[in-house]
Amino acid sequence: MEKIVLKVNGINYEVSVSSTQTLADVLREELGLTGTKIMCNEGECGACTVLLDGKPILSCMTLAIEAEGKDILTIEGLADPLTGRLHPIQEAFVELSGMQCGVCTPGMILTAKAFLEQNPNPTEDDVREALSGNLCRCGNYRRIVECVLEASKKMEEE
Amino acid sequence: MANEFSVLGKSHIRKDAIEKVKGEAKYISDIKLPGMLYAKFLRSPYAHARILSIDTSKAEALLGVKCVLTYKNVPKVHPLRKFEFLLDETVHYPGQEVAALAAISPEIAEEALDLIDVEYEVLPSIFDPDEAIKPGATLARPEYGSPLYRGTELVQIPRLEKDGWLRLEVGDIEKGFSEADEIIEANFDWSPIQYNCSPQPRGVICEWMGEKLICYADTQLPLFVWQDLSNCLGIPQSNIRVIASYSVGGYGGKMPEKTAILTAILAKRTGRPVKAVFSRAEDFIGTHHRISYKNFHKVGVKKDGTLVAGYHRIIGHWGNDTCVQFICQATGLLGCTMLYEWQNSKAETCGVLTNIIGYGPMNGFGDPEVIYSLERIMDMVAEKIGMDPVSFRIKNCMKYGDRAMEYEQVLYGPIRWGIVGDDLNSFPELIKKCAELAQWKEKWKGWRVPVSVNGSKRRGIGIALGMHHTSFWPSSAIVKMNQDGTANVLSMAIEMGQGYATAISQVVAETLGLRYEDVNPVLSDTWATPPSRGNVASSGTSSPINSARLAAEDVRRRLFELAAPRLNTTPDNLEARDRHIWVKGSDRKISIASLCLANWQITGWANNPPYESIKDERTGKVIHAYAAAVTIAEVEVDTETGALELIRITSGHDCGRAINPIIVENQIDLGVVMANGWVRTEKYVIDEKTGVILNPNLIDYKLITFLDMPRSEDFQRFFLERPCAWGPFGAKGMSETAMTAAGPAIANAIYNAIGVRIFDGFLSPDKILSAVERMAKV
């Protein structure tokens, strides 16, 4: 076990981790940030996506020690910490029912956030391509695309 | 239509939306209790074997291991009335539990599994159902003495005949076939086995307080878990609290089977809470999957398209066992008897036992597997008589007054046909509208004439109908008013993503004249919520939500009684709206909050009436609730590679009344996408020699992705609202019908593209290529 400092959602946490422990495991089991979901646990489904320095990564395939010194954003850190206001992507998912069972939702939203920052005015094809690594067993794909396009409009207006 | 309501028919924000987008929704895998241990299961590597010896001493000696269970130290009981004991001396499929243990961490528990020494005597096994059914074949369960399921002491199915077949007949098929102008028959190979693949593998946490057991279960059937724990552990239901308030999409399959019982025993023996959550691989191999059918259909038809006789033989591949003995197939018998109105029909089914994983409920439950082949033969029938497939279906689809029944009657009798209600008169309209949206007239160029040909790429279009029951079951609910005039509705049903929490709140708010946000549900806590069967068989809307509506009416009656003297009128002269009780046609009112503040015990409850009491006014016959669907698919087949692309899909539904339109659309999408996976991408690979599942992971078992579905403009869905006699405000369950129609629509579209029919279940590129090879010969 070694002690490392992880900066998650703007807060520094000192945690003891083993060299083989994944970031997903540390977020969920050590820090109690269970908003990061594990669906396949082998890098295929995108449910465990978090942002590392703004880039989407699969936290079930990333060692916790690799994330030291980087800014980690999980779903718990996405709403405005002061006002509590949801991020526009979260708002779009709420307003248009972008989720059913909700397990893929945090990963979908974070992947969409990183994508919209790169491509603020996407086409439907762009969204489909960008999210194609995230699986939704409830088959909510069409609605999720609608939510991300709606969020891009909201973000542009703001 | 939605305008007559204030809360209903509007896409209110889901009750669970905000916690889900913030990552605050807590599923079983997210819950941690103080002192909690972690359970793991040792599973058989063999398909059929007897345990000669099992030595757990090394595992027990490992630091951190608290308890190890084997067949030697657990009760000899049959969970869910299945063949196998909780832990058994003989195993009948690869993946069957051999031991269970609890340790202070998942890693130690995993390590301890490797320290259990088991010596097996490997026994003969059989995996191919075609072989298993032959006389003299190896028996999957020699001690049972039959390759076909015939019931057990625990499972009595009165209408199952001695030969192991369940039958359903109408009229006289011999006479019917003798009157036919054309007779068309075909065998359809096994429909694909499909993995439910809940986004969260099955999980349960058990904790004891004295003699009382608390079980947090990820299940859509809390009632079954509750009864099963009571039966297997020998403790009263009143001592068992099953909490299933945050379940994850189960698509039919979420029941913990024996896991809850083993976990409860581990918790009892260690005196600590124990959590069992399957790994993804365990969830693949250690639970159950969609049933596979091999169907033969023979259809007699007149030249004008009138169906005179139908014979349907459905062989179900059960694997080692199931927890829903013949319920799936009774549903399938009704599917092929009811989707079209036959003058004469006979349907029969049996269940073949082998040594692979067993089957269980999955979205569509017995109907998709029969409609997949039925809708292909119906296309063959229409072609034979030279009728357009759309017109053929408009002529023959089920409509008001056609015979209908509950699947329970097929199993237990008596066979007494009722009818489908006038909501089903929407079916022809649904087909017409679907054809219009899919531009059928422009695209359909005739039998075996593709929509277009561009080099090796051929486009085809196909249609299929679908249906499923929307069960009306005994169910009860309680609505309690709070002092501020808000309400909670108590219901033993669950929110697993399908929108139950939202829909039940909308119905109760509408009934009481409250705002949507004034009502919140309390779901599935067996100590608090009144019984209902849970969320299976598309029953949620028709059954528990209907009892919630009746409970809300009970509350409204009490509110009227309290308000009447204060408004100087009689209760029958009052109405509830805008959070007030009003004197009809006047501006005199009293707020519901003030009535509740002054009266502390305004609680209403109700049971659903028996289904036999709901009768058609015109004919006096019992009405059965069914939902209908139609799907038109347009595909592109690459004749060089066998690749199949879905170009366009249109899915139409009849939902009685859409309580929340966006959620209805989402549920349609679920079925359409899942059906695509079923026939196009999700292939269970089972080793022919060992029965072991070779791809128990999401890398090798391919779910549909964003890119496998058409863009929004080419992925259309719609619904019609024709109130159903059963459900609340005419609503009925519609969540499983999409699954039933989409698979055969794709298969029929492939036929249109290449002019060769594929009789296999899985429409993979290799099957398509081998069909293409036959193209030249046609």
Chai-1 contact restraints between the chains, C-beta under 6 A:
chainA,res_idxA,chainB,res_idxB,connection_type,confidence,min_distance_angstrom,max_distance_angstrom,comment,restraint_id
A,T34,B,D30,contact,1.0,0.0,6.0,A-B,restraint_1
A,G35,B,G23,contact,1.0,0.0,6.0,A-B,restraint_2
A,M39,B,P199,contact,1.0,0.0,6.0,A-B,restraint_3
A,C40,B,R280,contact,1.0,0.0,6.0,A-B,restraint_4
A,C40,B,L698,contact,1.0,0.0,6.0,A-B,restraint_5
A,N41,B,R280,contact,1.0,0.0,6.0,A-B,restraint_6
A,E44,B,L698,contact,1.0,0.0,6.0,A-B,restraint_7
A,E44,B,I699,contact,1.0,0.0,6.0,A-B,restraint_8
A,C45,B,L698,contact,1.0,0.0,6.0,A-B,restraint_9
A,I75,B,G23,contact,1.0,0.0,6.0,A-B,restraint_10
A,E76,B,G23,contact,1.0,0.0,6.0,A-B,restraint_11
A,Q90,B,V21,contact,1.0,0.0,6.0,A-B,restraint_12
A,F93,B,V21,contact,1.0,0.0,6.0,A-B,restraint_13
A,V94,B,I13,contact,1.0,0.0,6.0,A-B,restraint_14
A,V94,B,A17,contact,1.0,0.0,6.0,A-B,restraint_15
A,V94,B,V21,contact,1.0,0.0,6.0,A-B,restraint_16
A,S97,B,R14,contact,1.0,0.0,6.0,A-B,restraint_17
A,S97,B,I662,contact,1.0,0.0,6.0,A-B,restraint_18
A,S97,B,N666,contact,1.0,0.0,6.0,A-B,restraint_19
A,M99,B,K20,contact,1.0,0.0,6.0,A-B,restraint_20
A,Q100,B,G497,contact,1.0,0.0,6.0,A-B,restraint_21
A,Q100,B,N666,contact,1.0,0.0,6.0,A-B,restraint_22
A,C101,B,P199,contact,1.0,0.0,6.0,A-B,restraint_23
A,C101,B,V248,contact,1.0,0.0,6.0,A-B,restraint_24
A,C101,B,G249,contact,1.0,0.0,6.0,A-B,restraint_25
A,C101,B,M496,contact,1.0,0.0,6.0,A-B,restraint_26
A,C101,B,G497,contact,1.0,0.0,6.0,A-B,restraint_27
A,G102,B,K20,contact,1.0,0.0,6.0,A-B,restraint_28
A,G102,B,A25,contact,1.0,0.0,6.0,A-B,restraint_29
A,V103,B,P199,contact,1.0,0.0,6.0,A-B,restraint_30
A,V103,B,Q200,contact,1.0,0.0,6.0,A-B,restraint_31
A,V103,B,V248,contact,1.0,0.0,6.0,A-B,restraint_32
A,T105,B,K20,contact,1.0,0.0,6.0,A-B,restraint_33
A,P106,B,G23,contact,1.0,0.0,6.0,A-B,restraint_34
A,E124,B,R711,contact,1.0,0.0,6.0,A-B,restraint_35
A,R128,B,F706,contact,1.0,0.0,6.0,A-B,restraint_36
A,R128,B,L707,contact,1.0,0.0,6.0,A-B,restraint_37
A,L131,B,F706,contact,1.0,0.0,6.0,A-B,restraint_38
A,S132,B,T705,contact,1.0,0.0,6.0,A-B,restraint_39
A,S132,B,F706,contact,1.0,0.0,6.0,A-B,restraint_40
A,S132,B,L707,contact,1.0,0.0,6.0,A-B,restraint_41
A,L135,B,L703,contact,1.0,0.0,6.0,A-B,restraint_42
A,R137,B,C197,contact,1.0,0.0,6.0,A-B,restraint_43
A,R137,B,P199,contact,1.0,0.0,6.0,A-B,restraint_44
A,C138,B,G249,contact,1.0,0.0,6.0,A-B,restraint_45
A,C138,B,G497,contact,1.0,0.0,6.0,A-B,restraint_46
A,C138,B,L670,contact,1.0,0.0,6.0,A-B,restraint_47
A,G139,B,D669,contact,1.0,0.0,6.0,A-B,restraint_48
A,G139,B,L670,contact,1.0,0.0,6.0,A-B,restraint_49
A,G139,B,V673,contact,1.0,0.0,6.0,A-B,restraint_50
A,G139,B,M674,contact,1.0,0.0,6.0,A-B,restraint_51
A,N140,B,N666,contact,1.0,0.0,6.0,A-B,restraint_52
A,Y141,B,F706,contact,1.0,0.0,6.0,A-B,restraint_53
A,Y141,B,M709,contact,1.0,0.0,6.0,A-B,restraint_54
A,R142,B,D669,contact,1.0,0.0,6.0,A-B,restraint_55
A,R142,B,S712,contact,1.0,0.0,6.0,A-B,restraint_56
A,R142,B,F715,contact,1.0,0.0,6.0,A-B,restraint_57
A,R143,B,N666,contact,1.0,0.0,6.0,A-B,restraint_58
